[in-house]
């Protein structure tokens, strides 16, 4: 069985008439139209599947060009996103709060999150309903859980800590990013994405159970926009142009999840052999579960409210990282974008 589209992880809303009719075809203000920011390079967190539908819309519909970028380079992952951002090879990298924080604290890296596509992280312990059927955190005790090396181990350990589970009571089995060990019965659970591997396994004919991290003590944002402090200080206009154009793209993606899947399969990920049916499922599910919330409906996509920032800080504390919201987040650029472009909120 082929699992080429499965995601390495550390992690359908039907469009309302208002979103569907949102007028997003207008260009940026004259000052932005005359800007020339050069090439926009963005480090994606994973392969070019439907996960980045909004970025595809922003590129294919010319929003990045309208915002002042001469060309667009969406770089497929997985890779060390923070390293790519720090090196200056990319303007923006997509990652999550749990992956970025250790780099800030342990390496003194001048990084900030300026917004997040996924308001609710999609990490899950995936199990088979006819197998271990892991429904609660306490169900992890005595089980064999497939966990990928690196950041995912940190994340899994944080899940155990947040739920008061002794790590020695759970057997952590090293796996790659293919859930075959779960399907084959080699592990009881598998660290996965609810919008990716969970769908893939279900499409193989298995009934699945998901233990969502976000609902079990570890809420944090994912597909977050990570930039350097230097870019905030000295390249602010380009970052705001990126946020503006990407927001327009994601409003399109929310309004038409099937088209987002098509762009992944036929255009941006055309060499990956992606399954259109599965990509449509993922595109719709991420909109419903992760991208659109009551807060983003009120305040705009990518917004990380003060309350959500606090939840992130508490999650990081569970993982052993003490950091303040001011050290990790800078939402001032996004606030300016929505103040300057109130049409995005209609």
WOHU-V744141 format. One line per field, one symbol per residue. psi: psi as a letter, one per 20 degrees, with the letter a starting at -180 (. if undefined). burial: # if it has 24 or more other C-alpha atoms within 12 Angstrom, else .. A space follows every 50 residues. Layout:
psi = ???
burial = ???
//
This chain:
psi = qpkijqppp..oopprhgghjpnjiqrrrhhhhiqnibpoppoqiarmai hkghhgghghjjhgghijphrpnopqaqanghhhghijhqhqqpbrhhhh ghhgghikpmqqpjrpgohpqjqqoprphjchmohrhhihpjropopqqc hhgggghhggghjkpphiipoopprbjpjhhghijhqhrppaphjehggg ghiijqpqppnpghjlimpqqrlqoprqhhhghikghhghhggghhgghh hghhhmhhhggghggifhkhjikqohghhgggggghgghhgprhghhhiq qiporgghghhghhghhhjjpoqrhhhhqnjhghghghhhmihhj.
burial = ..###########.#...#..#.#..##...#....#..########### ###################..###############.#.########### ####....####################...######.###.######.. #############...#..####.#########..############### ##.....######################.##...############### ###############.###....###.################..#..## #####..############.#.###.#########.##..#.###.
//
